[in-house]
């Protein structure tokens, strides 16, 4: 995995490079000592991960990002700064995370591991998407026109009384079953009920976004907060908001594979 360290202070760069070299997750490390050099190197070497100092002499880290607007597939950006007032702005420009100088070694590896996990997840997601498109192509190879879009639900129609309303699948956090109904929990903590089986429901949801973790639960991948190994091969899935579910044996292998988690 290519990683680029951008900082106009040599000592600051050297410390990050030293820590990166301690990790088995990083294949190669590159350095840039200015914003101008950083832009050129990102365009040339296309790193997966970037540690970007915010306050440099020739331009800020935010200026570097502005100059990369036309680049597809931007790397994961981790801002590095000695000023905590930049933290809010860092997230406003969609930085993955930030390190506040002086940072502890433990904090560095926490951020690094989180960034690598995100990169691996996106790679796997991209592979599954390409594989899905290829499968679709082979199945439909005798047709003259192959739709690029799939038939997965983007919104769900529900009825209350004599009124119909819609919820977007992108707003769903998780789904649980209750007898013959599915209970749909949204990010805003609303709950809705639909008369559909879990087996039918999961078939209509994008596998890039949703996965079944037991007979009665479907979760949105991006809403998973953490995965806890309970020992003896058991795992708990904790969602944003701290709702916890058990990952059962029949669904464990696919789940761990999708998230690139080794047993």
N, C-alpha and C positions, 0 to 999 in steps of 0.2 A: 504494500500500500504506500503510494507516494504521499509524503507530507512536506509541506512548505512552512518554514518559520520566518516570519517577517517582523523585524525590529531594527531600529537604527542604533540600538545599544548592543555592542558586542557581547558584554557580559550577560545580558538578558537572553540574547539568542543562544549563547553557549549553554546556559543552564537548561533551557528547553530541549536543545539538541541532545544534551547529556541524558536527560530523562527519557527522551524518545528512544535513544539507543539502548536503554535498559529494558525496553518492551519488545517482546517477540511478535507483537502485532504489526510493527512498522517495518517495511522492507527497505525503504530509502528515504533519506532526509535531505531536503534542499534548503538553502538560506537566501534571504534577500535583505539588504540593509537600508532600503528606501521604498517609498510607495511606488515610485516610477519603475524601479526594478521589479517590484512585486507584481505589478500589472503584466509586465512582459513575461515573467516566469510562469504566472498562472496560465496565460494564453499558450505558452510554449510547452510546459511539461504536464499541464492538466492534472494537478494534484487532487487526491480524494479528500484530503484534510488540510486545513490551513490554520495556523496560529498567527493571528494578526494583531500587532500592536496598534492601539488607537491613536496615540499621540506621537507622531514622527515629525521630523523637521521639514520635509518637503510637502507632505500632505497627510491628512488624517486617514485612519483605517476606513472611515465612512466614505472618504473621497475615492479610495481604492475600489470600494464596492460599486460606486457610481460609474466608474470607468469600465466595469465588467458587466454592465447592463445587457450588452448584446451577446454575451456568452451563454450558450446552452449548458445545462447541467453544471451549475456552479458547485464548487466543493463545499463540504461542511466547514463553516466558519466559526472558529472559537476566538473571540476577542480577548486581548490581554491588555490590561490597563492598571495604572496606579490610582485612578480616580473613580471612586464608586458612583459618582454622579453620571458617568457614561453608561452605567449598566442598563438603565431603563432604555436609553436610546439604542443600545446594542440590540435589545430584543425587538424594538420597533422596526429595525431594518432586517429583522428575521435572522439574527445571528443564532447559531445553535446553542451556544453557551458562552460564558466568559470566565476569565481568571483574573482575580483582583490581586495585584502585586502588593506586598510579597505573599505568594501563595505557598502552602505546604505541599510536600510531595504527595501526600494522600489525596489532597484535593485535585492535583494535577492528574493523577491516574484515574480518579473518579470521572473527570471530564473526558479524558482520553478514551477510556473504555466505553463510555456512553456514546461518544462520537463514532468509534469503530463499530459498535453494535448497530447504530443507525445506518452506517454505510453498508454493512453486510445485509441488513434488512432490505434496504433499497435495491441492492444488487439482486437479491433473491426475488423481490417483488418484480423487478424488471424481467428477470428470467422467466418467472411464472407467466407474466403478461405475454412475452414473446412466444412461449411454449403454447399458451392458450390460443394465440392467433394462428400459429402453425397448425395446431390440431384442427382448428376451425377451417383452415384452408384445405387441409387434406380431406376432411369430411365433405366439404362442398366443392371439391376440385372440378366437378363436372358442370357446375353452374357458370354462367357468364359473368355474374356479378356477385362479389363477396362483400357483404356489409362490414364496414370497419367497426361499427358500433355493436355492442352486444345487447342481449335482451334482459339484462339484469335490471331490477327495480331501481329507479331513481327517487321515486316517491310512492307512498302507500295511501290508498283511498280508504278511509274509515267512515263509519256512519254512527251518528248519535241522534236518536229520535228520527226526525224527518230530514236531518241535515247531513250532508256529506262534507268531509274536510280532508285535507292532505297533510301528511308529514313526510319530510325528506329523509331518505335513508342516511344521508350524511349527518343528520342530527341524532341518529340512534347511538346509544352507548352500549346497551346490551339487551338481549331478549331472553325471557324465561318462559317455560311452559306451565300452564295451569289447567289440568284436565284436557279439554278439547280446544283450549284457547292459548294464544301466545300473548304474553304480557310484554309490551314494548316500552323500554325505559329510555328517555331522551336525555341529552346533555343538560338540559335545563331542569331536570328532575321530574318532568311530567311523565305520567304513565298512561298508556293506551292499551286497549285490548282488541285483538283481531282473532276471528275464528279461522285458524289455519294451523296445521301440524308443523312441528319443528322441521321435519324431513322436507316438507314442501317449501317451507320458508327459506331454508338454507340454500335450496336449489335456485331461488330467485334473487339471492343476494350476491354481490360481486365477491368472488373468493380473494380478490386483492385487498378487500377491506374487512371481511367478516370470516369467522371460523367458529366451528362448533367445538366446545371443550368437554361436554358431557351430554347425556341424553336430553337434558332439559335446559341447556344454556348455549346461547350463541353470543359471542362478544365481538365488538369492533376492535380490530387490531390496534388502531391508533389511540384507543382509549385505555389500553392496558398500562397501568402505572408501574407494576413490578410483578415478577414471577418468583415465588419462594419455593425453594427445594425443602421439603419437609422430612427428607430422609426416606430410605427404603423405596426410592423411585417415585415417591409421591410429590405432587406439586400443587401449590395454591396460586390462583390467578387473582391479583388485586387490581381493581379498576380505579380510574380517577374518581375520587369521592369515597375511596376505601371500601367499597363493596367487594367481598371476596367470594371466589368460587373454587370448587375442586376440579382439577384436571383429571379425568378418569382414564383408565388403562386403554380403552378402545380408541380414544382420540389423542392420546399422548404422543405417539410417534409422529403423526402428521403435524401436530402443533409445534413440537420441538424442532422438526425439520424446517418448517416455514420460518421460524424465528432464528434459525441457525444456532440452536442451543445444543451443546453436546451433553449427553447423559453422563 
